[in-house]
């Protein structure tokens, strides 16, 4: 199975359960001066997690490219990466 096929199966599963697909956020956040990069799938949803209603409702799904540099010195072992997609 390719990464594209896995991603699509993931999205299809949640759409069948009534979720709406939202687009992935930019890897460089547009309106968040607190961080240089998007580091999790939840980051773009912070206003909605704090109570603001999302226009598509509460049942949302996506895949989010993420970049983490917190443990950059550990990259290269079997556990640490910098770029990945969160499903």
N, C-alpha and C positions, 0 to 999 in steps of 0.2 A: 504494500500500500504506500502510495506517495504522500508527502506532507499535504499536498492540495486535496487529495482524496480524504485523508483523515480530518482535515479542517472542515470539509463539506459534510461529512458524516456527523460531525459534532454539531454543526449548525442545524442540519436537517432534524436531528434528534430533538433539539429544543424547539424548533419551529412546530414540530408535530405536537409538542406539549403546550402550544399556545404562546410561545415567546416571540418577540419581535427582534429582528436582527438590526443592530445599530452599527454604524461604521466604526472602524478602528480609528483611534486618535492619532495625531501626528506623533512621531517619535520625539520631536522637540515641541513641548507644550506651548501653545500660543498665549494662553492667559494665566500662566502660573509662574510667577517670579521666584517661587520657593525652590524650584528644581530645574536642572538643565535638561533632563531627559524623562520620558515616560518610563516608569519602572515597574508598573503593575497594571493589570486590566481594570482595576477599580479606580485608578487615578482620575480618569475622565468623568467618573460618576460621583465624585465627592459632593458636588452641590445637591445631588438627588439623594444621596445617603444622609445628608443633613436636613432633609425635609422638603426641598423644592421638588415639585412634581415634574417628572420627565414627560415630554409630549407623547411618547409612545407607551406610557404606562410603567408598571412595575416589573413585568416579566420580559427581561431583555437578555440578549445573548450577543456575543461577538468573539473575535479573536483579536488579540492586541499585541503587536510587536513591542517588546520591552528591552530596555538597556539598563543594566545595573553595574555600577562601578564601586560599590561599597567594599567589596573584597577583591579588588582587581589584582592584588598581589598573589591571590590564591588561584587565579585562572590558569588552567593547564592541567590540573589534577582531574580526577574522575568525577568531581562534584561541582565544580565552579565554572560558570560560563559568564559571558557579558551580555550577549544578545540572544533572545529566545522569543517565542510567541506564547502568550498565555491564552488558554482556551477557557 
